[in-house]
């Protein structure tokens, strides 16, 4: 059996949507750490994760610039990836100071919010060759764009209409009520509806990766100082 998984960060850790590529069997779980994503059953051969992989010494990554261009009105959902010199900062103030020194730009509260999870994933990839082979960066809005006939979704995911259009894609693929089935007993304070839909979008891309039909932004991605590709796959 060949399982693939899509992963999105949530308040309780990481939400993983897994699917067996032949039977279509589904499995959903909240996983406490990124390292546990590799070992938790069912073990996924491909893991598509919504988190930056490959960090620049300064400036914006080409993949993020291209992603914003492709998804148009949803461009604000693509956060600026941390620059590597600021990744280990102990506070937003320290990250802001480092980034301003390097490139005269600050770090917003929203951007600082993902530093911990970016660092957690970066440490795993540095320590594990297996993780580097199995884990790939995706972005839910880029996945939804590709899924929607390469057309940006009309509404933001926090709006009622935005939830409806994302849920429609998910239900057409996985069946009616998929968000409720995926949630199970997990409370909304720990796992938002949009976290579930984002994970399903990344799962859709994980299938494409496994099938060899995925594409990436940019087509020929550069690598960072640690050898990680700076790309968004869809």
Backbone as CSV, one residue per row, in Angstrom:
resi,resn,N_x,N_y,N_z,CA_x,CA_y,CA_z,C_x,C_y,C_z
1,UNK,0.843,-1.198,0.000,0.000,0.000,0.000,0.875,1.244,0.000
2,UNK,0.481,2.247,-0.767,1.253,3.484,-0.860,0.421,4.644,-0.338
3,UNK,0.827,5.162,0.813,0.134,6.296,1.408,0.859,7.595,1.058
4,UNK,0.077,8.655,0.875,0.622,10.001,0.743,-0.098,10.878,1.756
5,UNK,0.504,12.013,2.112,-0.086,12.861,3.148,0.079,14.330,2.811
6,UNK,-0.917,15.098,3.217,-0.853,16.552,3.158,-0.901,17.095,4.569
7,UNK,-0.083,18.092,4.860,0.072,18.574,6.237,-0.037,20.093,6.298
8,UNK,-0.773,20.558,7.300,-0.871,21.995,7.570,-0.672,22.217,9.061
9,UNK,-0.015,23.282,9.420,0.139,23.604,10.826,-1.191,24.005,11.445
10,UNK,-1.382,23.668,12.710,-2.588,24.069,13.434,-2.197,24.401,14.875
11,UNK,-3.151,24.886,15.657,-2.837,25.300,17.030,-2.334,24.137,17.877
12,UNK,-2.812,22.933,17.574,-2.422,21.764,18.365,-1.159,21.086,17.848
13,UNK,-0.581,21.602,16.782,0.632,21.021,16.213,0.578,21.001,14.709
14,UNK,0.352,19.808,14.154,0.292,19.628,12.700,-0.899,18.735,12.379
15,UNK,-1.719,19.167,11.422,-2.834,18.323,10.995,-2.440,17.595,9.727
16,UNK,-2.584,16.266,9.754,-2.173,15.436,8.622,-3.385,14.725,8.017
17,UNK,-3.577,14.929,6.712,-4.595,14.210,5.948,-3.873,13.200,5.073
18,UNK,-4.164,11.917,5.254,-3.472,10.853,4.527,-4.454,10.067,3.673
19,UNK,-3.970,9.583,2.541,-4.818,8.798,1.639,-3.989,7.715,0.958
20,UNK,-4.553,6.523,0.874,-3.905,5.422,0.168,-4.193,5.596,-1.318
21,UNK,-3.145,5.572,-2.118,-3.286,5.976,-3.521,-4.116,5.020,-4.359
22,UNK,-4.199,3.752,-3.974,-4.946,2.780,-4.772,-6.386,2.606,-4.278
23,UNK,-6.562,2.467,-2.979,-7.889,2.182,-2.435,-8.687,3.438,-2.098
24,UNK,-7.991,4.574,-1.912,-8.674,5.789,-1.509,-8.982,5.859,-0.021
25,UNK,-8.491,4.893,0.757,-8.711,4.918,2.208,-8.121,6.195,2.791
26,UNK,-8.856,6.811,3.723,-8.444,8.076,4.325,-8.095,7.889,5.798
27,UNK,-7.178,8.740,6.254,-6.826,8.754,7.670,-6.465,10.186,8.043
28,UNK,-6.993,10.653,9.166,-6.742,12.023,9.612,-6.227,12.007,11.045
29,UNK,-5.280,12.897,11.328,-4.722,12.929,12.682,-4.071,14.272,12.963
30,UNK,-4.127,14.678,14.214,-3.325,15.801,14.701,-2.045,15.209,15.273
31,UNK,-0.905,15.661,14.750,0.400,15.135,15.148,1.132,16.229,15.938
32,UNK,1.698,15.898,17.101,2.266,16.948,17.951,3.565,17.564,17.454
33,UNK,4.382,16.808,16.709,5.673,17.337,16.264,5.917,16.978,14.810
34,UNK,6.759,17.759,14.148,7.011,17.495,12.737,7.789,16.199,12.552
35,UNK,8.656,15.857,13.495,9.404,14.605,13.389,8.466,13.408,13.430
36,UNK,7.396,13.510,14.220,6.442,12.411,14.332,5.666,12.190,13.046
37,UNK,5.627,13.202,12.176,4.941,13.037,10.894,5.546,11.914,10.071
38,UNK,6.855,11.705,10.218,7.531,10.670,9.433,7.222,9.272,9.925
39,UNK,6.996,9.132,11.225,6.874,7.803,11.823,5.435,7.389,12.108
40,UNK,4.534,8.361,12.237,3.155,8.031,12.602,2.496,7.179,11.522
41,UNK,1.737,6.197,11.966,0.998,5.335,11.037,-0.294,6.019,10.587
42,UNK,-0.661,5.814,9.328,0.058,5.088,8.280,1.237,5.916,7.761
43,UNK,2.384,5.265,7.585,3.584,5.964,7.128,3.411,6.386,5.679
44,UNK,3.591,7.663,5.431,3.379,8.205,4.083,4.683,8.222,3.293
45,UNK,4.603,7.808,2.045,5.774,7.818,1.177,6.094,9.243,0.729
46,UNK,5.053,10.043,0.553,5.224,11.453,0.187,4.466,12.307,1.192
47,UNK,5.110,13.357,1.668,4.485,14.278,2.607,4.595,15.684,2.036
48,UNK,3.449,16.255,1.691,3.392,17.623,1.177,3.002,18.539,2.322
49,UNK,3.848,19.505,2.640,3.657,20.303,3.854,3.628,21.794,3.540
50,UNK,2.708,22.486,4.183,2.582,23.930,4.014,3.517,24.643,4.992
51,UNK,4.778,24.700,4.621,5.776,25.381,5.447,7.017,25.600,4.587
52,UNK,7.666,26.783,4.697,8.855,27.033,3.882,9.960,26.012,4.116
53,UNK,10.518,25.528,3.030,11.691,24.653,3.031,12.736,25.309,2.144
54,UNK,13.930,25.499,2.656,14.960,26.211,1.905,14.833,27.705,2.150
55,UNK,15.825,28.281,2.832,15.731,29.677,3.268,16.860,30.512,2.680
56,UNK,16.543,31.715,2.216,17.561,32.561,1.593,18.424,33.279,2.628
57,UNK,19.630,33.708,2.253,20.437,34.518,3.168,19.864,35.918,3.318
58,UNK,19.142,36.373,2.292,18.475,37.678,2.319,17.468,37.700,1.173
59,UNK,16.553,38.644,1.234,15.617,38.831,0.136,14.499,37.805,0.088
60,UNK,13.654,37.974,-0.921,12.515,37.088,-1.108,12.899,35.889,-1.969
61,UNK,12.292,34.760,-1.698,12.510,33.575,-2.518,11.747,33.715,-3.838
62,UNK,12.334,33.243,-4.927,11.684,33.312,-6.235,10.365,32.554,-6.243
63,UNK,10.297,31.440,-5.496,9.066,30.649,-5.478,7.913,31.432,-4.860
64,UNK,8.204,32.226,-3.834,7.152,33.015,-3.203,6.677,34.138,-4.113
65,UNK,7.616,34.762,-4.801,7.259,35.829,-5.749,6.377,35.277,-6.854
66,UNK,6.754,34.126,-7.399,5.983,33.519,-8.477,4.630,33.030,-7.975
67,UNK,4.583,32.476,-6.756,3.308,32.022,-6.203,2.335,33.183,-6.059
68,UNK,2.818,34.319,-5.567,1.942,35.487,-5.425,1.402,35.923,-6.788
69,UNK,2.234,35.843,-7.802,1.795,36.243,-9.145,0.710,35.298,-9.654
70,UNK,0.887,33.995,-9.430,-0.066,33.013,-9.951,-1.432,33.134,-9.282
71,UNK,-1.459,33.329,-7.957,-2.746,33.285,-7.264,-3.417,34.650,-7.145
72,UNK,-2.775,35.696,-7.672,-3.417,36.998,-7.817,-4.070,37.528,-6.558
73,UNK,-5.410,37.550,-6.498,-6.099,38.143,-5.347,-5.851,37.431,-4.027
74,UNK,-5.318,36.239,-4.055,-5.014,35.483,-2.829,-3.543,35.630,-2.453
75,UNK,-2.838,36.574,-3.043,-1.380,36.690,-2.874,-0.955,36.939,-1.431
76,UNK,-1.811,37.586,-0.648,-1.425,37.908,0.733,-1.270,36.655,1.595
77,UNK,-1.756,35.515,1.118,-1.632,34.273,1.885,-0.221,33.686,1.817
78,UNK,0.592,34.194,0.886,1.973,33.707,0.772,2.853,34.593,1.645
79,UNK,3.199,34.108,2.824,4.016,34.880,3.747,5.465,34.888,3.278
80,UNK,6.160,35.939,3.639,7.589,36.027,3.362,8.328,34.998,4.220
81,UNK,9.129,34.157,3.597,9.893,33.153,4.346,10.970,33.849,5.182
82,UNK,11.294,33.321,6.354,12.388,33.900,7.142,13.706,33.823,6.379
83,UNK,14.563,34.796,6.585,15.919,34.648,6.069,16.687,33.779,7.064
84,UNK,17.621,33.001,6.563,18.288,32.035,7.436,18.998,32.691,8.632
85,UNK,19.645,33.848,8.492,20.310,34.440,9.660,19.365,34.753,10.823
86,UNK,18.063,34.924,10.525,17.120,35.291,11.588,16.352,34.107,12.147
87,UNK,16.543,32.906,11.586,15.702,31.775,11.950,15.819,31.386,13.412
88,UNK,16.990,31.520,13.993,17.192,31.095,15.383,16.960,32.219,16.397
89,UNK,16.397,33.330,15.956,16.121,34.440,16.871,15.179,33.985,17.980
90,UNK,15.410,34.483,19.175,14.616,34.069,20.336,13.332,34.875,20.493
91,UNK,13.216,35.972,19.749,12.032,36.813,19.866,11.784,37.515,18.539
92,UNK,10.582,38.029,18.385,10.291,38.801,17.174,11.207,40.016,17.085
93,UNK,11.467,40.651,18.211,12.321,41.836,18.209,13.720,41.495,17.690
94,UNK,14.244,40.353,18.121,15.571,39.950,17.657,15.539,39.607,16.174
95,UNK,14.507,38.883,15.723,14.384,38.543,14.303,14.259,39.810,13.468
96,UNK,13.494,40.765,13.975,13.312,42.039,13.274,14.642,42.784,13.157
97,UNK,15.412,42.813,14.247,16.702,43.513,14.242,17.667,42.878,13.247
98,UNK,17.740,41.543,13.257,18.637,40.835,12.334,18.236,41.107,10.886
99,UNK,16.948,41.008,10.614,16.474,41.185,9.245,16.682,42.618,8.773
100,UNK,16.468,43.594,9.651,16.707,44.988,9.273,18.191,45.236,9.010
101,UNK,19.045,44.589,9.775,20.484,44.752,9.566,20.904,44.176,8.219
102,UNK,20.328,43.024,7.857,20.707,42.342,6.616,20.101,43.020,5.402
103,UNK,18.817,43.403,5.486,18.149,43.888,4.272,17.208,45.063,4.497
104,UNK,17.279,45.676,5.666,16.490,46.869,5.950,14.988,46.627,5.845
105,UNK,14.551,45.420,6.236,13.127,45.098,6.281,12.807,44.493,7.641
106,UNK,11.591,44.771,8.135,11.196,44.243,9.427,10.506,42.894,9.312
107,UNK,10.154,42.332,10.463,9.437,41.060,10.545,8.086,41.332,11.189
108,UNK,7.013,41.106,10.455,5.671,41.350,10.973,5.299,40.294,12.009
109,UNK,4.281,40.601,12.802,3.797,39.635,13.788,3.297,38.369,13.099
110,UNK,2.638,38.529,11.957,2.123,37.381,11.207,3.267,36.503,10.704
111,UNK,4.319,37.147,10.173,5.476,36.389,9.691,6.183,35.689,10.854
112,UNK,6.336,36.384,11.984,7.007,35.790,13.145,6.244,34.559,13.642
113,UNK,4.944,34.530,13.413,4.120,33.433,13.894,4.506,32.065,13.350
114,UNK,5.184,32.014,12.190,5.550,30.703,11.633,7.016,30.342,11.896
115,UNK,7.781,31.223,12.536,9.205,30.950,12.724,9.454,29.643,13.478
116,UNK,8.672,29.400,14.521,8.894,28.196,15.322,8.731,26.929,14.506
117,UNK,7.666,26.860,13.728,7.419,25.670,12.918,8.416,25.564,11.760
118,UNK,8.819,26.706,11.178,9.849,26.673,10.136,11.141,26.108,10.702
119,UNK,11.516,26.561,11.901,12.735,26.074,12.533,12.662,24.606,12.875
120,UNK,11.506,24.153,13.358,11.303,22.740,13.689,11.501,21.871,12.446
121,UNK,10.909,22.291,11.327,11.042,21.526,10.083,12.464,21.595,9.542
122,UNK,13.088,22.764,9.628,14.449,22.928,9.126,15.424,22.014,9.874
123,UNK,15.253,21.904,11.187,16.110,21.014,11.986,15.930,19.553,11.569
124,UNK,14.691,19.154,11.329,14.436,17.777,10.903,15.107,17.492,9.561
125,UNK,14.986,18.408,8.624,15.560,18.198,7.297,17.083,18.191,7.341
126,UNK,17.658,18.963,8.259,19.116,18.966,8.407,19.623,17.647,8.972
127,UNK,18.797,16.999,9.791,19.237,15.787,10.491,18.887,14.501,9.757
128,UNK,17.958,14.556,8.803,17.424,13.324,8.221,17.404,13.354,6.696
129,UNK,18.217,12.511,6.079,18.189,12.373,4.624,16.856,11.790,4.170
130,UNK,16.265,10.928,4.986,14.964,10.347,4.668,13.895,11.424,4.590
131,UNK,13.941,12.364,5.532,12.974,13.458,5.515,13.119,14.288,4.253
132,UNK,14.347,14.547,3.846,14.558,15.359,2.633,13.994,14.673,1.395
133,UNK,13.987,13.349,1.382,13.431,12.621,0.235,11.907,12.583,0.259
134,UNK,11.328,12.562,1.457,9.885,12.344,1.569,9.063,13.613,1.709
135,UNK,9.674,14.681,2.210,8.924,15.899,2.538,9.159,16.969,1.480
136,UNK,8.074,17.609,1.061,8.154,18.610,0.002,7.294,19.816,0.381
137,UNK,7.769,21.011,0.079,6.999,22.221,0.365,5.903,22.444,-0.669
138,UNK,4.720,22.732,-0.169,3.597,23.128,-1.016,2.955,24.361,-0.377
139,UNK,2.010,24.956,-1.088,1.231,26.050,-0.512,-0.228,25.802,-0.851
140,UNK,-1.125,25.776,0.146,-2.523,25.440,-0.133,-3.176,26.288,-1.211
141,UNK,-2.916,27.598,-1.206,-3.582,28.442,-2.198,-3.060,28.192,-3.608
142,UNK,-1.792,27.818,-3.719,-1.262,27.446,-5.033,-1.878,26.114,-5.461
143,UNK,-2.034,25.186,-4.511,-2.690,23.911,-4.818,-4.138,24.136,-5.233
144,UNK,-4.864,24.978,-4.492,-6.245,25.274,-4.863,-6.313,25.942,-6.242
145,UNK,-5.370,26.824,-6.513,-5.306,27.476,-7.826,-5.173,26.440,-8.939
146,UNK,-4.237,25.501,-8.778,-4.046,24.460,-9.782,-5.273,23.558,-9.869
147,UNK,-5.829,23.200,-8.715,-7.000,22.328,-8.622,-8.211,22.972,-9.304
148,UNK,-8.288,24.278,-9.221,-9.419,25.053,-9.744,-9.180,25.468,-11.200
149,UNK,-8.492,24.634,-11.943,-8.236,24.942,-13.352,-7.272,26.086,-13.559
150,UNK,-6.309,26.196,-12.632,-5.309,27.272,-12.672,-5.981,28.652,-12.668
151,UNK,-6.994,28.741,-11.830,-7.729,29.993,-11.638,-7.757,30.315,-10.154
152,UNK,-7.356,31.518,-9.741,-7.387,31.852,-8.310,-8.804,31.753,-7.746
153,UNK,-8.918,31.295,-6.513,-10.222,31.274,-5.873,-10.693,32.703,-5.630
154,UNK,-12.000,32.873,-5.666,-12.558,34.223,-5.654,-12.514,34.887,-4.287
155,UNK,-12.560,34.081,-3.215,-12.673,34.637,-1.867,-11.593,34.080,-0.942
156,UNK,-11.252,34.867,0.069,-10.298,34.417,1.073,-10.876,33.266,1.888
157,UNK,-10.000,32.451,2.452,-10.457,31.231,3.130,-11.219,31.499,4.419
158,UNK,-11.075,32.674,5.004,-11.775,32.987,6.249,-13.214,33.443,6.007
159,UNK,-13.550,33.785,4.772,-14.907,34.203,4.446,-15.804,32.990,4.222
160,UNK,-17.098,33.161,4.471,-18.041,32.067,4.270,-17.992,31.550,2.831
161,UNK,-17.952,32.489,1.883,-17.906,32.087,0.470,-16.603,31.372,0.137
162,UNK,-15.515,31.800,0.779,-14.229,31.160,0.555,-14.202,29.742,1.097
163,UNK,-14.804,29.558,2.269,-14.910,28.202,2.817,-15.719,27.323,1.864
164,UNK,-16.817,27.869,1.342,-17.709,27.087,0.485,-17.011,26.646,-0.800
165,UNK,-16.226,27.551,-1.420,-15.602,27.154,-2.683,-14.473,26.145,-2.468
166,UNK,-13.764,26.234,-1.357,-12.730,25.246,-1.057,-13.361,23.906,-0.669
167,UNK,-14.428,23.976,0.128,-15.107,22.757,0.534,-15.713,22.036,-0.671
168,UNK,-16.190,22.794,-1.652,-16.772,22.180,-2.846,-15.738,21.341,-3.594
169,UNK,-14.525,21.845,-3.711,-13.464,21.071,-4.357,-13.151,19.815,-3.556
170,UNK,-13.047,19.977,-2.234,-12.711,18.836,-1.371,-13.803,17.767,-1.410
171,UNK,-15.061,18.193,-1.369,-16.154,17.228,-1.350,-16.326,16.532,-2.692
172,UNK,-16.059,17.245,-3.787,-16.152,16.609,-5.102,-15.148,15.471,-5.224
173,UNK,-14.047,15.583,-4.500,-12.993,14.552,-4.537,-13.192,13.474,-3.479
174,UNK,-13.490,13.895,-2.240,-13.460,12.976,-1.109,-14.832,12.690,-0.493
175,UNK,-15.886,13.350,-0.994,-17.225,13.056,-0.521,-17.807,14.129,0.390
176,UNK,-19.127,14.146,0.459,-19.855,15.117,1.270,-19.489,14.982,2.751
177,UNK,-19.369,16.130,3.408,-19.085,16.144,4.839,-17.648,15.827,5.195
178,UNK,-16.734,16.013,4.247,-15.344,15.611,4.492,-14.703,16.416,5.618
179,UNK,-15.068,17.686,5.766,-14.454,18.486,6.836,-14.835,17.932,8.201
180,UNK,-16.116,17.585,8.377,-16.563,17.024,9.657,-15.932,15.653,9.906
181,UNK,-15.834,14.835,8.869,-15.201,13.524,9.017,-13.728,13.663,9.389
182,UNK,-13.063,14.625,8.763,-11.645,14.828,9.045,-11.419,15.350,10.457
183,UNK,-12.327,16.193,10.936,-12.179,16.770,12.276,-12.301,15.706,13.352
184,UNK,-13.248,14.806,13.210,-13.462,13.818,14.256,-13.824,14.482,15.569
185,UNK,-13.088,14.163,16.613,-13.376,14.696,17.950,-12.517,15.919,18.305
186,UNK,-11.685,16.367,17.371,-10.798,17.493,17.670,-11.583,18.794,17.717
187,UNK,-11.342,19.589,18.732,-12.071,20.846,18.916,-11.581,21.918,17.945
188,UNK,-12.485,22.841,17.607,-12.124,23.914,16.673,-11.063,24.837,17.245
189,UNK,-10.973,24.927,18.549,-9.941,25.786,19.130,-8.550,25.230,18.861
190,UNK,-8.465,23.929,18.591,-7.190,23.289,18.291,-6.972,23.071,16.796
191,UNK,-8.062,23.035,16.047,-7.982,22.732,14.618,-9.117,23.453,13.895
192,UNK,-8.762,24.503,13.150,-9.766,25.288,12.437,-10.211,24.573,11.163
193,UNK,-11.409,24.917,10.691,-11.900,24.330,9.449,-10.952,24.604,8.292
194,UNK,-10.383,25.813,8.242,-9.497,26.124,7.115,-8.184,25.353,7.202
195,UNK,-7.761,24.954,8.409,-6.588,24.078,8.523,-6.871,22.737,7.843
196,UNK,-8.082,22.216,8.043,-8.464,20.945,7.436,-8.479,21.061,5.919
197,UNK,-9.108,22.115,5.410,-9.182,22.287,3.958,-7.803,22.531,3.348
198,UNK,-6.945,23.266,4.059,-5.577,23.474,3.568,-4.826,22.144,3.495
199,UNK,-4.992,21.292,4.508,-4.322,19.989,4.492,-4.839,19.121,3.350
200,UNK,-6.133,19.214,3.062,-6.683,18.448,1.951,-6.122,18.942,0.629
201,UNK,-5.933,20.263,0.495,-5.327,20.802,-0.725,-3.895,20.318,-0.878
202,UNK,-3.152,20.262,0.218,-1.779,19.762,0.132,-1.766,18.262,-0.153
203,UNK,-2.774,17.535,0.348,-2.914,16.111,0.027,-3.139,15.916,-1.461
204,UNK,-3.955,16.764,-2.057,-4.189,16.708,-3.510,-2.869,16.816,-4.262
205,UNK,-1.999,17.725,-3.810,-0.693,17.869,-4.453,0.200,16.674,-4.160
206,UNK,0.112,16.107,-2.949,0.913,14.920,-2.624,0.626,13.783,-3.604
207,UNK,-0.620,13.638,-4.000,-0.968,12.628,-5.004,-0.258,12.924,-6.321
208,UNK,-0.210,14.172,-6.711,0.453,14.551,-7.959,1.963,14.282,-7.879
209,UNK,2.542,14.531,-6.720,3.968,14.253,-6.543,4.233,12.760,-6.711
210,UNK,3.418,11.938,-6.044,3.582,10.492,-6.113,3.374,9.978,-7.543
211,UNK,2.443,10.580,-8.268,2.144,10.147,-9.630,3.142,10.673,-10.658
212,UNK,4.003,11.605,-10.232,4.977,12.176,-11.153,4.403,13.232,-12.071
213,UNK,3.261,13.823,-11.692,2.615,14.831,-12.530,2.690,16.240,-11.929
214,UNK,3.376,16.382,-10.803,3.457,17.691,-10.158,4.396,18.619,-10.914
215,UNK,4.246,19.896,-10.630,5.119,20.932,-11.179,5.642,21.769,-10.022
216,UNK,6.591,22.649,-10.313,7.112,23.473,-9.224,7.323,24.903,-9.678
217,UNK,7.293,25.783,-8.692,7.625,27.195,-8.874,8.912,27.462,-8.111
218,UNK,9.956,27.962,-8.785,10.115,28.013,-10.238,10.385,26.618,-10.802
219,UNK,10.413,26.516,-12.119,10.615,25.212,-12.756,11.972,24.614,-12.391
220,UNK,12.995,25.442,-12.366,14.342,25.007,-11.968,14.729,25.763,-10.710
221,UNK,14.383,25.223,-9.551,14.560,25.981,-8.308,16.018,26.078,-7.872
222,UNK,16.385,27.218,-7.289,17.708,27.322,-6.661,17.708,26.576,-5.333
223,UNK,18.892,26.343,-4.795,19.037,25.683,-3.497,19.618,26.664,-2.489
224,UNK,19.283,26.437,-1.227,19.820,27.320,-0.189,21.197,26.828,0.251
225,UNK,21.748,27.476,1.257,23.111,27.163,1.697,23.248,25.758,2.261
226,UNK,22.144,25.141,2.663,22.192,23.782,3.200,21.856,22.729,2.148
227,UNK,21.608,23.170,0.916,21.299,22.238,-0.159,19.823,21.955,-0.361
228,UNK,18.946,22.638,0.371,17.521,22.428,0.224,16.970,23.241,-0.948
229,UNK,16.098,22.651,-1.770,15.517,23.396,-2.887,14.531,24.434,-2.363
230,UNK,14.576,25.622,-2.948,13.613,26.674,-2.601,12.550,26.681,-3.689
231,UNK,11.484,25.912,-3.442,10.440,25.724,-4.438,9.093,25.496,-3.769
232,UNK,8.047,25.763,-4.497,6.688,25.408,-4.088,6.141,24.465,-5.146
233,UNK,5.780,23.272,-4.727,5.296,22.248,-5.658,3.779,22.277,-5.700
234,UNK,3.227,22.032,-6.881,1.768,21.987,-7.018,1.356,20.913,-8.004
